[in-house]
Amino acid sequence: MQQLSRLARLGGLRLRSGLPCSGSANLQGIPYILQLKLQQSDQPLYQDSTAYWSWHAACVHSCSNRGFSSALTVVGQYVQSWDDNEKGPIDPFAIAEAEIDSISERLRQSLLTDIPALGRAAEYFFQIGAEGKRLRPTMLVLMASAFSAVLPSADLLIVDPSPVNHHPVDMRRRQQRIAEITEMIHVASLLHDDVIDNAETRRGMKALNSAMGNKIAILAGDFLLARASVSLASLRNTEVIELLSQVIEHLVSGEILQMTSEPEELLSIDHYIKKTFYKTASLMANSCKAVAILGNQPREDCQLAWEYGRHLGLAFQVSGVQTQSTTFSVVAVSHAAKVY
């Protein structure tokens, strides 16, 4: 974050979000500050990282096709006074808090069922105070904003009352569905993992398998995957359906890899990266790409969104950073790029 802030200071601009942001719908998958600055002055900050050069190439391609003046009219939505930020890093979770709260409430409503025991189990980690940091949905709504020329209107920040199988007409609502689906898949994987690991606690409370038993925990995870599948089908986009379905396959593959690894494989960084991608980064990568696809972005931008999610997912796991201290920073992405 400090390195990115230095670039921001050089450009006379102030960063509001730690996630790549752009005022243009023609996002090339790089932070907006870098779009403005990297073509003007090649700072040595990132020249040793894969992420720097991939972003630099995209920057040159993107900025060569449009002038700064039109871009600057929109970047004001994402920047604020430098003095406001001197006391510490920007909190990306605070930026998306209103939208994430509405998504979380819709998630709770989406899990209603006429079977009380199933309902209690399914919403166990979606209750207020038990949701965790909500890293993935926050990442996705900020990614959606990065691909948009405008911030979401107020009516899109309130709870969507439509049923889980209803096709959302508005683009932002469809992108919000990806955030919901991603969180349901993530929590389902946690429930299943806790059974496999015989976990006692999760998120500072009793794990569901410890509180209600292994069978209910497994079935609750299956129920979440079923509801996620219904919501996914309602988007009516076969490519997005394929991407998120592949994530479920990867979660299973990653768990099997972890359970069956030979001693020599445990010493292999390639094996570790493969397992980590399956268990953690695949969900982030594919959901970021899904948000880009639903935002009608060009193919190359969708692929850059996938790479961003992959790098962030690997960095999240490799660095051992927990959700309490995670920030969406270029530093985190470059760490992942250096590992692979």
JOLIN-V891872 format. One record per residue. N is the residue number from 1. RES is the residue in one letter. PHI is phi in radians with two decimals (none if undefined). PSI is psi in whole degrees, 0 to 359 (none if undefined). OMEGA is omega in degrees with one decimal (* if undefined). Layout:
N:RES:PHI:PSI:OMEGA
N:RES:PHI:PSI:OMEGA
This chain:
1:M:none:322:179.1
2:Q:-1.11:321:179.7
3:Q:-1.15:316:178.4
4:L:-1.13:322:178.3
5:S:-1.11:325:177.3
6:R:-1.09:320:176.0
7:L:-1.13:321:178.9
8:A:-1.10:319:-179.9
9:R:-1.12:320:178.9
10:L:-1.05:322:-177.3
11:G:-1.49:357:-178.4
12:G:1.24:18:180.0
13:L:-2.03:157:-176.9
14:R:-2.12:128:-175.6
15:L:-1.46:132:175.9
16:R:-1.67:323:-175.0
17:S:-2.04:143:176.0
18:G:-1.39:350:178.7
19:L:-1.54:149:175.3
20:P:-0.87:124:-178.5
21:C:-2.21:144:176.2
22:S:-2.47:144:175.5
23:G:-1.49:2:-177.2
24:S:-2.01:143:175.3
25:A:-1.22:344:179.9
26:N:-1.56:50:-177.8
27:L:-1.11:138:176.8
28:Q:-1.86:17:172.3
29:G:1.42:20:-178.5
30:I:-2.24:156:176.9
31:P:-1.00:142:-176.2
32:Y:-1.08:323:179.0
33:I:-1.04:321:179.8
34:L:-1.23:326:176.1
35:Q:-0.99:319:-177.1
36:L:-1.33:324:-167.8
37:K:-1.75:326:-170.6
38:L:-1.14:328:179.7
39:Q:-1.31:341:-178.0
40:Q:-1.56:322:-175.2
41:S:-2.59:111:-178.6
42:D:-1.34:90:177.9
43:Q:-1.23:148:-178.8
44:P:-1.34:0:-172.1
45:L:-1.00:318:-170.9
46:Y:-2.03:7:-171.1
47:Q:-1.24:353:177.0
48:D:-1.72:7:-175.8
49:S:-2.07:146:175.7
50:T:-1.05:321:-178.2
51:A:-1.07:320:-178.6
52:Y:-1.03:309:-173.5
53:W:-1.23:325:177.7
54:S:-1.17:320:177.6
55:W:-1.21:322:-178.5
56:H:-1.09:315:179.5
57:A:-1.08:317:178.9
58:A:-1.14:324:-179.5
59:C:-1.09:312:-179.2
60:V:-1.06:317:180.0
61:H:-1.13:317:-176.1
62:S:-1.24:310:-172.0
63:C:-1.31:340:179.3
64:S:-1.23:342:-176.4
65:N:-1.73:1:178.7
66:R:-2.66:150:-177.7
67:G:-1.43:161:-179.7
68:F:-1.23:326:-171.8
69:S:-1.06:316:-179.5
70:S:-1.21:325:179.6
71:A:-1.20:323:-176.9
72:L:-1.18:337:180.0
73:T:-1.17:334:-177.8
74:V:-1.76:333:-177.1
75:V:-1.09:340:177.2
76:G:-1.04:338:177.7
77:Q:-1.23:340:-173.3
78:Y:-1.94:357:-175.8
79:V:-2.10:161:178.9
80:Q:-2.60:183:-175.9
81:S:-1.12:137:177.1
82:W:-1.05:322:-178.8
83:D:-1.05:329:179.9
84:D:-1.19:341:-173.0
85:N:-1.87:0:-173.6
86:E:-1.20:338:-174.0
87:K:-1.41:351:179.1
88:G:2.90:175:-178.6
89:P:-1.17:156:177.1
90:I:-1.23:141:178.3
91:D:-1.70:103:-178.8
92:P:-1.12:333:179.7
93:F:-1.18:325:179.1
94:A:-1.19:324:-179.4
95:I:-1.07:319:-175.3
96:A:-1.74:9:-169.4
97:E:-1.00:314:-176.6
98:A:-1.09:315:-179.7
99:E:-1.19:321:179.7
100:I:-1.17:322:177.0
101:D:-1.07:320:178.7
102:S:-1.21:323:176.8
103:I:-1.14:319:179.5
104:S:-1.11:320:178.6
105:E:-1.17:319:177.2
106:R:-1.11:322:177.1
107:L:-1.02:314:179.5
108:R:-1.08:320:179.2
109:Q:-1.22:329:-179.0
110:S:-1.24:342:-175.5
111:L:-1.72:8:178.2
112:L:-1.14:139:-179.9
113:T:-2.60:158:-179.9
114:D:-1.48:8:175.9
115:I:-1.92:100:-172.0
116:P:-0.93:315:-177.5
117:A:-1.11:321:178.6
118:L:-1.18:318:179.0
119:G:-1.07:316:179.8
120:R:-1.11:321:-179.0
121:A:-1.24:317:-176.2
122:A:-1.15:323:-177.2
123:E:-1.60:7:-173.1
124:Y:-0.92:313:-178.7
125:F:-1.73:14:175.0
126:F:-1.95:359:177.3
127:Q:-1.15:151:177.8
128:I:-1.04:125:-178.0
129:G:1.68:349:-178.8
130:A:-2.06:8:-173.9
131:E:-1.39:350:-174.4
132:G:1.34:200:-176.1
133:K:-1.43:344:-179.1
134:R:1.04:47:-178.3
135:L:-1.03:310:-173.1
136:R:-1.15:310:176.8
137:P:-1.09:326:177.0
138:T:-1.11:314:176.9
139:M:-0.97:319:-173.6
140:L:-1.31:321:178.9
141:V:-1.25:328:174.4
142:L:-1.21:324:174.8
143:M:-1.12:319:177.4
144:A:-1.07:319:177.6
145:S:-1.16:325:178.7
146:A:-1.11:331:179.8
147:F:-1.57:1:-175.1
148:S:-1.95:147:178.1
149:A:-1.38:346:-179.3
150:V:-2.39:156:174.6
151:L:-1.34:156:-177.8
152:P:-1.11:142:178.8
153:S:-1.25:165:-174.5
154:A:-1.05:325:-178.1
155:D:-1.21:344:177.6
156:L:-1.60:359:178.7
157:L:-1.79:3:175.6
158:I:-1.78:166:-175.0
159:V:-1.12:130:175.7
160:D:-1.34:116:-175.2
161:P:-1.46:357:-175.4
162:S:-1.22:151:-179.5
163:P:-1.16:164:-173.1
164:V:-1.11:334:-178.2
165:N:-1.66:8:-179.2
166:H:-1.48:135:179.5
167:H:-1.38:119:180.0
168:P:-1.28:132:-179.6
169:V:-1.42:320:-177.0
170:D:-1.35:139:-178.5
171:M:-1.04:317:-178.4
172:R:-1.12:323:177.2
173:R:-1.11:322:178.2
174:R:-1.15:322:177.4
175:Q:-1.19:325:175.2
176:Q:-1.12:325:177.2
177:R:-1.06:323:177.5
178:I:-1.07:320:177.1
179:A:-1.08:318:178.8
180:E:-1.13:312:-178.6
181:I:-1.06:316:-179.7
182:T:-1.06:318:-179.6
183:E:-1.21:323:176.6
184:M:-1.12:318:177.5
185:I:-1.11:317:-179.7
186:H:-1.07:311:-178.4
187:V:-1.16:322:176.0
188:A:-1.02:319:178.9
189:S:-1.16:326:177.0
190:L:-1.13:316:179.9
191:L:-1.07:316:-179.5
192:H:-1.21:319:179.2
193:D:-1.08:320:-178.7
194:D:-1.13:327:175.5
195:V:-1.18:314:-179.8
196:I:-1.06:318:-176.5
197:D:-1.52:357:-176.5
198:N:0.94:45:-175.7
199:A:-1.22:147:177.8
200:E:-1.71:326:-176.5
201:T:-2.32:158:175.8
202:R:-2.74:130:178.8
203:R:0.97:38:176.3
204:G:1.32:14:178.2
205:M:-2.45:174:179.8
206:K:-1.10:136:174.3
207:A:-1.11:152:-176.2
208:L:-1.06:321:179.0
209:N:-1.11:328:177.4
210:S:-1.32:327:-177.0
211:A:-1.45:323:-172.6
212:M:-2.22:357:177.5
213:G:1.77:156:-176.6
214:N:-1.09:318:-175.2
215:K:-1.11:315:-180.0
216:I:-1.17:322:178.6
217:A:-1.08:316:179.4
218:I:-1.13:314:-178.6
219:L:-1.19:326:176.0
220:A:-1.12:319:175.5
221:G:-1.09:318:177.1
222:D:-1.09:321:179.8
223:F:-1.11:318:177.8
224:L:-1.09:319:178.3
225:L:-1.14:324:178.3
226:A:-1.16:314:178.8
227:R:-1.13:322:177.0
228:A:-1.09:322:179.6
229:S:-1.16:321:177.7
230:V:-1.11:313:179.2
231:S:-1.11:321:178.7
232:L:-1.11:317:179.5
233:A:-1.10:328:-178.3
234:S:-1.16:343:179.3
235:L:-1.30:338:175.1
236:R:1.01:40:177.6
237:N:-2.26:108:-172.6
238:T:-1.12:326:-180.0
239:E:-1.18:319:178.0
240:V:-1.16:319:177.4
241:I:-1.05:317:179.0
242:E:-1.11:318:-178.6
243:L:-1.07:311:-176.8
244:L:-1.30:331:175.2
245:S:-1.19:323:178.3
246:Q:-1.10:328:178.8
247:V:-1.03:317:-179.4
248:I:-1.08:319:175.5
249:E:-1.07:318:-179.2
250:H:-1.15:322:178.6
251:L:-1.06:317:178.2
252:V:-1.16:315:-179.4
253:S:-1.07:318:-180.0
254:G:-1.12:320:179.1
255:E:-1.16:320:177.2
256:I:-1.13:318:177.0
257:L:-1.01:317:-178.9
258:Q:-1.15:322:-177.4
259:M:-1.33:334:-171.3
260:T:-1.98:10:-176.9
261:S:-1.11:136:173.6
262:E:-1.38:157:-178.1
263:P:-0.94:320:-179.3
264:E:-1.22:330:178.0
265:E:-1.19:329:179.7
266:L:-1.15:342:178.6
267:L:-1.65:358:-176.4
268:S:-1.63:124:178.0
269:I:-1.19:326:178.7
270:D:-1.11:319:177.6
271:H:-1.13:319:-179.9
272:Y:-1.12:317:179.8
273:I:-1.14:319:179.2
274:K:-1.09:313:179.7
275:K:-1.13:319:-179.9
276:T:-1.17:322:176.5
277:F:-1.08:313:-179.4
278:Y:-1.08:315:-172.5
279:K:-1.44:332:-172.7
280:T:-2.23:307:-169.1
281:A:-1.34:333:-178.9
282:S:-1.05:317:-180.0
283:L:-1.09:317:179.3
284:M:-1.18:315:-177.5
285:A:-1.12:309:-175.6
286:N:-1.21:326:178.6
287:S:-1.25:323:175.0
288:C:-1.08:317:178.6
289:K:-1.14:322:178.8
290:A:-1.08:319:177.4
291:V:-1.07:319:179.3
292:A:-1.16:318:179.2
293:I:-1.09:314:179.8
294:L:-1.20:341:174.6
295:G:-1.53:7:177.2
296:N:1.04:40:179.7
297:Q:-1.47:156:176.5
298:P:-1.06:158:-176.7
299:R:-0.97:316:-176.2
300:E:-1.16:327:178.5
301:D:-1.25:323:176.7
302:C:-1.09:321:178.9
303:Q:-1.21:323:176.8
304:L:-1.14:325:175.9
305:A:-1.12:319:177.2
306:W:-1.06:316:-179.2
307:E:-1.13:321:177.8
308:Y:-1.06:311:179.4
309:G:-1.06:321:178.8
310:R:-1.12:312:-179.9
311:H:-1.07:316:-179.6
312:L:-1.15:320:178.3
313:G:-1.10:317:178.1
314:L:-1.16:317:179.5
315:A:-1.09:320:-179.4
316:F:-1.02:319:-177.9
317:Q:-1.47:313:-174.4
318:V:-1.11:317:-177.2
319:S:-1.35:349:-179.5
320:G:1.28:18:-179.6
321:V:-1.30:129:177.8
322:Q:-1.59:164:-176.1
323:T:-1.07:335:-178.4
324:Q:-1.14:333:-175.4
325:S:-2.13:11:-177.6
326:T:-1.31:134:170.6
327:T:-2.22:149:178.4
328:F:-1.45:92:-174.4
329:S:-2.19:156:175.3
330:V:-1.10:328:179.5
331:V:-1.05:315:-178.7
332:A:-1.10:318:-178.9
333:V:-1.17:319:-179.1
334:S:-1.19:328:175.5
335:H:-1.04:314:-179.4
336:A:-1.13:321:-178.5
337:A:-1.12:324:-179.8
338:K:-1.21:328:-177.3
339:V:-1.20:322:-173.2
340:Y:-1.79:none:*
